Amino acid sequence: MESGIQIKLSSGSNRGKNDEIDAYRISDYACTQLHKLRFYQFLSEATTRLQNS
């Protein structure tokens, strides 16, 4: 997950705002930051229960 402010700051000065432009900026950011991608493996239900007890 990436914070919205990080995506906003990465694209510099922006004019105009609508859903189509926002979607393009988010996808562009995701493509340029692909090299930083880290996969997250969720904990099993049993592990979660043990941690919460």
Backbone as numpy.savetxt, mean C-alpha at the origin, in Angstrom:
# Nx Ny Nz CAx CAy CAz Cx Cy Cz
1.08 -2.85 3.01 0.23 -1.67 3.01 1.12 -0.44 3.01
0.70 0.52 2.30 1.42 1.78 2.21 0.46 2.89 2.60
0.95 3.86 3.32 0.07 4.96 3.73 -0.23 5.86 2.54
-1.41 6.45 2.57 -1.83 7.34 1.50 -0.92 8.54 1.35
-0.42 9.05 2.47 0.45 10.24 2.42 1.76 9.91 1.71
2.25 8.67 1.87 3.49 8.27 1.19 3.28 8.28 -0.32
2.14 7.78 -0.76 1.85 7.77 -2.20 1.71 9.20 -2.70
1.02 10.04 -1.93 0.81 11.43 -2.33 2.13 12.17 -2.44
3.00 12.00 -1.46 4.29 12.71 -1.47 5.21 12.21 -2.59
5.07 10.96 -2.97 5.97 10.41 -3.98 5.70 10.95 -5.37
4.50 11.45 -5.60 4.17 11.90 -6.96 4.37 13.39 -7.16
4.94 14.08 -6.20 5.26 15.49 -6.37 4.03 16.38 -6.39
4.13 17.47 -7.10 3.03 18.43 -7.18 1.92 17.89 -8.07
0.73 17.86 -7.52 -0.41 17.30 -8.26 -1.53 18.32 -8.36
-2.08 18.41 -9.53 -3.26 19.25 -9.74 -4.38 18.36 -10.20
-5.57 18.65 -9.76 -6.72 17.86 -10.16 -6.90 16.67 -9.25
-8.14 16.32 -9.03 -8.42 15.18 -8.17 -9.73 14.56 -8.59
-9.66 13.30 -8.94 -10.85 12.50 -9.15 -10.45 11.04 -9.02
-11.42 10.14 -9.04 -11.14 8.73 -8.80 -10.24 8.13 -9.87
-10.42 8.53 -11.11 -9.61 7.98 -12.19 -8.14 8.39 -12.04
-7.91 9.65 -11.73 -6.54 10.14 -11.54 -5.91 9.48 -10.31
-6.69 9.36 -9.22 -6.18 8.71 -8.01 -5.80 7.26 -8.28
-6.64 6.54 -9.01 -6.36 5.14 -9.33 -5.09 5.02 -10.15
-4.90 5.93 -11.10 -3.68 5.91 -11.91 -2.45 6.17 -11.05
-2.53 7.14 -10.15 -1.38 7.46 -9.29 -1.04 6.31 -8.36
-2.05 5.64 -7.82 -1.80 4.50 -6.93 -1.17 3.36 -7.71
-1.69 3.05 -8.91 -1.11 1.96 -9.69 0.30 2.29 -10.16
0.54 3.54 -10.51 1.88 3.96 -10.92 2.86 3.81 -9.76
2.44 4.22 -8.57 3.29 4.08 -7.39 3.58 2.60 -7.12
2.56 1.76 -7.21 2.75 0.33 -6.95 3.74 -0.27 -7.94
3.64 0.11 -9.20 4.55 -0.44 -10.21 5.98 0.03 -10.00
6.17 1.27 -9.60 7.54 1.78 -9.42 8.16 1.29 -8.12
7.34 0.87 -7.16 7.85 0.40 -5.87 7.85 -1.12 -5.77
7.64 -1.80 -6.87 7.55 -3.26 -6.88 8.78 -3.93 -6.29
9.94 -3.33 -6.48 11.17 -3.92 -5.97 11.21 -3.97 -4.44
10.38 -3.18 -3.78 10.33 -3.16 -2.31 9.27 -4.10 -1.75
8.59 -4.83 -2.61 7.49 -5.68 -2.20 7.96 -6.75 -1.23
7.23 -6.87 -0.11 7.48 -7.93 0.85 6.18 -8.68 1.06
6.24 -9.99 0.96 5.06 -10.80 1.16 4.83 -11.01 2.65
3.60 -10.98 3.05 3.24 -11.17 4.45 2.51 -12.49 4.57
2.98 -13.31 5.49 2.32 -14.59 5.72 1.52 -14.47 7.01
0.21 -14.64 6.88 -0.66 -14.54 8.04 -0.39 -15.69 8.99
-0.57 -15.42 10.28 -0.41 -16.45 11.28 -1.59 -17.42 11.21
-1.34 -18.65 11.57 -2.43 -19.62 11.57 -3.39 -19.28 12.71
-4.59 -19.81 12.62 -5.60 -19.55 13.66 -5.14 -20.08 15.01
-4.47 -21.23 15.02 -3.99 -21.81 16.27 -2.93 -20.91 16.91
-2.03 -20.38 16.11 -0.99 -19.49 16.64 -1.62 -18.22 17.21
-2.59 -17.69 16.51 -3.27 -16.48 16.99 -3.96 -16.74 18.31
-4.63 -17.89 18.44 -5.29 -18.22 19.71 -4.28 -18.34 20.84
-3.14 -18.95 20.57 -2.11 -19.09 21.61 -1.56 -17.74 22.04
-1.38 -16.83 21.11 -0.85 -15.51 21.44 -1.84 -14.70 22.24
-3.12 -14.89 21.99 -4.16 -14.11 22.67 -4.54 -14.68 24.02
-4.08 -15.87 24.38 -4.48 -16.44 25.67 -3.44 -16.23 26.74
